[in-house]
Amino acid sequence: MTIYSHLMIISWEVFSYALFFGYGICHFLITPFLLKKHRNMPFVKTMISEGRLAEFHLKNLIKETDDKSAKWTLAAIHYSKFIIIISLISGIVFAVIQAN
């Protein structure tokens, strides 16, 4: 295996970890838990319907409660977006370089 194939594999692994943690965990598990804790919303309903609007809800929770876990969750979502974009681009670039 060449160095480019190793870099491509690492890029795709970073992409999948950031996608799993940033969207899978933060959007659909931590945010509904925080909404249940602070606004007394049902967990399963919130996980299904409100998970897509997690950033909006977290910004409102930070204004209302000043909860550190909401701040950290919002920061994790924010930084995972950048990591996803960078690792996706680098994975595609290394796949093209490796194919040539």
N, C-alpha and C positions, 0 to 999 in steps of 0.2 A: 504494500500500500504506500502511496505517495503521501507527502506532507499535506497536500491539498485535500485528499480524501479524509485524513484525520481531522483537519480543520473543518471540513464539511460536516462530519459526524458530530464534532463538538458544537458547532453552530446549531444543528438541528436538536441536539440534546438541550442546549440552553433555551432554545425556542420552546420546546415542549415543557420544560420545567417552569418557565415564566408564564406560559399559557395556563398550565395547571394551577399554579399558585395564585397568579394575579386574577384570573377569571374564575377558575373552578372553586378555589378556596375562599378568596376574598369576596367575590361577588355573590356567590350562592351559599356560603356557609357563615362567614363572619358577619357580614352585613345583616342578614336576617336575624342572627343571634343578638346583635346590638339593637335592632329595631324591636325585638321582643323585650329586651331588657329595659329600654328607655321609653318606648311608646306602647308597650304591652300589646303588640300586634302578634297574631298567630304565626308560629315559626314556619310551618309547611306552606301556608298561603303566601307568606312573605318571600319564601325561598323560590317559589314558582313565579309569582307575578311581579314582585318588586326587585328581584335580583338584577334585572337589566338596568334599573335606575339607581344602582348602588351608589355611584358617585354623587348624585343629586341628594340622596338621603343622607349620606355621610357628611356632606357639607352643611346640611341643615342640622344634623345632630351636633356637629362641632359648634355651631352658633348657639344652640340651645343648652347643651350640657357641658361643653369643654372637656369631653372624655378623651383621654390619651389614646385609648385603643382605637377610637374612631379616627383620630389623626394618623396613627400608624397604618391603619388599614387603607385610608385614602392615599397615603404616600406610597404604600406597596402597590396599589392599583396604578397609580400615576407612573411609577418607575418601571413597572412590568410592561406597560405599553411601549416605552422606549426600548426596553430590552427585547421585546418581541419584534419590533420593527428592525432593529439593528441586526439581530441574529437571523431573521428571515432574509434580509438582503445579503448578509455575508454567507449564509448557507447556499443561496442561489448562485452567488458569484463563485464560490469555491466549487460548486457542482459543475458550472460551466467551464471553469479553468481545468478541473480534473478530467472532464470529458474530452478536452482538446488534447 
